[in-house]
Amino acid sequence: MHRIAFYAPLKSPDHPIPSGDRAMARLLIAAWRRQGAQIDIPTRLRARVAGPDPAAQRRLAARAEAEADKLIAHYRAELPDWRPQAWFTYHLYYKAVDWIGPKVAAALDIPYLLAEASHAPKRATGDWAFNHAGAERAIRAASTIFCLNPNDKACLAPLTGAARLVDLPPFLDLAAFAPVAPDKIAGRRRLAAEAGIDAASPRFAAPWLLAVGMMRPGDKLASYRQLATALPAIAGRDWHLMIIGDGPARPEIEQLFAPVADRVTMLGAKAPEALPDCYAAADLLVWPAVNEAFGMALLEAQACGLPVLAGAVGGVPAILRDGETGWLAPADDPAALGALLQRLLDADLAAAGRRARQHIEAGHDITGAARILDRAWHELGLPA
C-alpha cells in the first residue's frame, strides 16, 4: 500500500467552502486511493497570501517552516511503516507556496511530487519576489510534476527538464458524479419548479443558458461582468439564463444582470449532488473563464451532456473540442462572446452535448487519471 502525505497549500480538501480547487484536491485523493494509497493530510496550513506584501509572505513562510520542523520530528518518531513514502502537493504558485513539503521530503529522503504547479517569471522582481523564489525552489525540488494545465509546461520545463513533467488531464469521477447522462426533460421540470417557471410558459421552452461560478471579487466577478456585457448581443432572441453560485460579490453581480433581470434566475449555491440535474436542464453553459486554469464546471457540464461556450483561457482549450463538444471565444472579449452566443442559439446543441459526454468518458474520467498516477509512482521506483 502506498503511503502518501497530501498537502494543498491553497485550500485543504476538507475546507468548508466549496470550490473547483477543493473538488480537484478530493478527486486526486480518490484517484490515489484507487491505486491502493493510504492518504495522510499532515497539515491544513493555508499558504495563500492575498496581496503583494513581502512582510506577510515572510511571516507565513516562517510559520510554515516551523510546521515542517514539527512534522519531521513527528514522522521520525513514528515507526517506519507509518512514514510517508512520498509527499504530494496539489496547486502551487507564487501566491500559495509550499514551504513545507520540500523540507519534509528532503529530511525523510522521499520523493516530492507536485500537481498543478505554475511558474511566473515576471514575478521574479517586485513585491512578489520572495514568494516567487519559494515557489521556484519547490518546483526545482520536485521529482515529478503532474500538469493539469498543459500551458504550465512552457515555464516549468526550464526549471525541471521535460522528463519530470507528466500530463494529467483534469478529470471527474463519472461513476460518482453522473454515471449516465442525466435526463434533460426531468431535470428541466425540476429546475423550473424550483425557479417558479411554468412548464407551459415561453420561458420553459426557450433556450436555457447556464453559468456556474462562485460569487467573489477578482476573476469570478470579472467573468460575470463579461457575461453580462455579452448578453445584449442576443437581446432580440428568446433565452433564459440560470446562474448557480453565491458569495460576497452577489449584490454586485445581481446589479450587473439587473437590465435583464426578467430573463435571469439566480439559483444560489448548489450541493454537488444537485448539479447534474441543473446541467442537464440547460442547453448551453456560458462562461468567460477569466484566468481559469481549466474550470471544473466546464468538465462537469460536458459530463452531463451540456455543451460549453467558454473563453479560450489557460487550460480551457485542452478540456473541450472547439466546434464539437463546445466552442471557444477569444479571451477577454465580451463582444466576440456575444456574437458567438448569437450564432449558437441556432446550433444543434443537443448533438454537441452527446459528443461532450463521450469526450469526458474517453479522456477525463478518474480511471485514466489513476493509471497515470500509478505509472508515475512505479517509474520513480517506489514500492507497490
Secondary structure, DSSP 8 states (H G I E B T S, - for coil): --EEEEE-SSS-TT-SS--HHHHHHHHHHHHHHHTT-EEE-------B--S--HHHHHHHHHHHHHHHHHHHHHHHHS-GGGS-SEEEEEEEBTTB--SSHHHHHHHHT--EEEEEE---GGGSSSTTHHHHHHHHHHHHH-SEEEESSGGGHHHHHHHH-GGGEEE----B-HHHH-SS---HHHHHHHHHHHHT--TTSHHHHS-EEEEE----TTHHHHHHHHHHHHGGGGTTS--EEEEE--STTHHHHHHHTGGGGGGEEEEE---GGGHHHHHHH-SEEEE--TT-SS-HHHHHHHHTT--EEEE--TTGGGTS-BTTTEEEE-TT-HHHHHHHHHHHTTS-HHHHHHHHHHHHHHHSBHHHHHHHHHHHHHHTT---
